[in-house]
Amino acid sequence: MTVLAMFDKLKALNEKYAEISERLSQPETLNDPALYRNLMKEYSSLTPIVEKYREYLAAEKSLSEAEELRRSESDRDFLEMINEQYSSAKEDISRLSEELKILLLPKDPNDNRSVILEIRAGAGGEEAALFAHSLMRMYTLYADSKRWKVEILNLNETELGGVKEAEFSVEGAGAFSRLKYERGVHRVQRVPETESQGRIQTSTATVAVLPEAENAELDIDDKDLKIDVFRASGAGGQHINKTESAVRITHLPTGLVVECQDERSQQKNRDRAMKVLCSRLLEKKQAELDAAYASERRSQIGTGDRSERIRTYNFPENRLSDHRIGLTLYKLDSVLNGNLDEVIDALATADQAAKLAAEGQE
């Protein structure tokens, strides 16, 4: 996008914002809840970029005033103040211009959604399951720090406290925009507690992040569902129900299968299984519309092989390495305690830089 095209677009967005603002105060809008809700959604989405654009216009005005005064002013002290205003306005214009470029980048339509997060132990046996448990704890603590709501949908634990697979929802504005960077194979290097020789073992776990579906987006016919109920099972005999409360739902047209047995209530397990199924069906629907998205989804899971990794967690060195952007931090203990923002911020910045570079080539 050229500079001229960028500012033409910003001017149009500013005018649209003013128009929506006016419509929001009109009686016909206030008396129509659906219209008011839609306009408020659009108004909220435009607010950050319009506010930034107006900051830019104010900086331009300040620069223009300073330039005019510099030509006519002869008082030395006053001229020094004008020069400071001029330099400050130039810096603001440069900074705000870059920020506006980022705000104008195409938005991921799923960014504001809640997510279904799936973790599965990969290569490494019990050690991989223990690592999957560590990842689950890390994401739960991160969600808590953001005041997002976490709900376990399905959990398959091992007798030693590991996790073979876990599915949980993370509900909160912008959850997908942050957690989407966690998709892929995570690799751990550490000495297992059962290792007497002190040898480091490498294990993996896979993480998938699915945008949560909204009810209106999918029309699922009951006749397309096969619902089985069975007795829940747990590690070491824990949490085993004597009633058939666990639920397995098969979506016959696609063959997708979802299980949920975390709750003692069959209805709750059914509701949670449907939530996961809807998210998977939404993802499948989007993948069919966008072949590139389908390719990206397959790359999230991989095979769980040690060589397919986005990130390495090295315990002996207290090191985290994100291989996608060459990031290395020697604060693994802090990250595993849910302090993920530094990592995710770096990934988001790299993503924005790549999009800006692609925009520049068009």
Phi, psi and omega in degrees: 000127179288163179299319181296315180295322180299314183283335171295318180293319179297320178297317179295319179294323178296318179293321179295320179299316179295322179294316180295320179302319180291319181295327182296336181266358183278144183305319182296329177284315181297333180270000180237094184305319182294315179296315180300316180298315181294319179293321179295323178297315180292320179299315180296322181290330180276337186307310183301317184286323179292318178299319179293321178296319179292327173298319180297315180297322178294322178293320177298319179296318179297320179295317181297318179296319180295319179298318181294317180293325180298327182286333187251345186269138179242343179294126187298311182295317181293324179296324178297318177296320179296319179297324177295317178298317180298312181296318180296317180295321178297317178297318179297317181297317179297313181295312183294327178298316179293320180295323178293323177301317180292318180295334180274354179298147178304134182271143171289120183299343182266355190305327185272001185279162165282173185226159164254122182250128182242131177236132178227135175295137180251230181288137176127005175060226183297325180296323177294322179293322177294323177293319178300323177296319178298320179294318179299317178297318181300313182290326178294316179294322178296316178299319178300320181294335179265359183062034173271152181267129179251132178227121178290129179256322179203136184217122179243102186261161174259168182294335182268009178094008177276177180232117175288315176204148179217139174231129178211150178266146174236109186255126179167149181300127176082008181302316181293324182299334181264313188281345182299336180285354183271357182292131176138194181264126178254133184244137179242141175235113178200168179269115179297151180298334181275357183272109184280337183271358179073022181279140179280134177249142177253127180225168181223162170215146179256145179234129173240141181234112183251132175294135183287134181283149172260144187307322185290344187277342184230139176243098184259122179278133180303327182290347178272001183248134170250119184246120178247143174242147181204171180282135179290149177233156180215167181294133174062026178079007182279148173057028179276127180270146176273348177254164181274081184260339180288148185230136173237124179246127176248125176270104191300318181297328184252343183081005179292136181235132179231135176242147173214125182219018185283332180263156178277345180268128179298320181296318179296318178297322178295315180299318181290321178297321178295324179298316179293316181301316180299320179294321179290323178292323176298317180297319179296320179298315179294322181296324179290331178279339186221101184299327180295321179295322179297320178296320179296321181297316179297326181287343178297318190269315184060207179254354185082008178291151184298332185281342181264092183220146175263336187208146177240136178248103183259106184290316181303326182261002184052040189244138171243130179234121174262112190284344181288327184235007179069028181273132175230127178233136177259060179210047182301320181301321180292317180298316181293344175269017173096003181272075187263352188302320182299321180290311184293323177300318180295320179292320179295320179296317179296322178297315178297319179298319180294320179292321177298319179296320179293321178298321182292336181274346183282000000 
